[in-house]
Amino acid sequence: MDFLKGICILSVITGHSISNIPEMSVFFNIIYSFHMPLLIFISAYIEEQACEKYECHLPKMILKRAEGLLVPYLAWNLISCVRLEGKIQF
């Protein structure tokens, strides 16, 4: 399922990238015919699996998501704040 979700995300990126290219209109229409419904379906399935895994214990699910999303986000922001000169700029 994660692989299919990755394919859908790449389809979204590709669809938005080629949206203004007239020669790619057929490919654009094919991508837009499936990518969002499939992405929503897969995301809902994965969310349901997570709910079963954590027995729908909301605080535990939120903490697990925070570890997976906030920690990399904060780490990347810290890295991007440090300039090549070694100065920290906010």
LINHUMO-V64121 format. One record per residue. D_CENTER is the distance of its C-alpha to the mean C-alpha in Angstrom with 1 decimal. Layout:
d_center={D_CENTER D_CENTER}
//
This chain:
d_center={13.4 10.6 12.1 12.1 8.5 8.0 10.9 9.6 6.7 9.7 11.9 10.3 10.8 14.1 15.2 14.9 16.6 19.5 20.0 23.1 24.7 27.4 28.0 24.5 24.9 25.3 22.2 20.3 21.9 21.0 17.3 17.4 19.5 16.9 13.3 12.6 15.0 13.7 10.0 11.6 14.1 12.0 9.9 13.4 15.0 12.8 13.5 17.1 17.4 16.3 18.8 21.4 20.8 21.4 23.9 22.2 23.1 20.9 21.7 21.0 17.5 16.8 18.2 16.2 12.8 14.4 15.3 11.9 10.3 13.4 15.3 13.2 12.8 16.6 17.5 15.9 17.6 20.8 20.7 20.2 23.1 25.5 27.2 29.0 32.3 31.2 31.1 28.6 27.7 25.8}
//
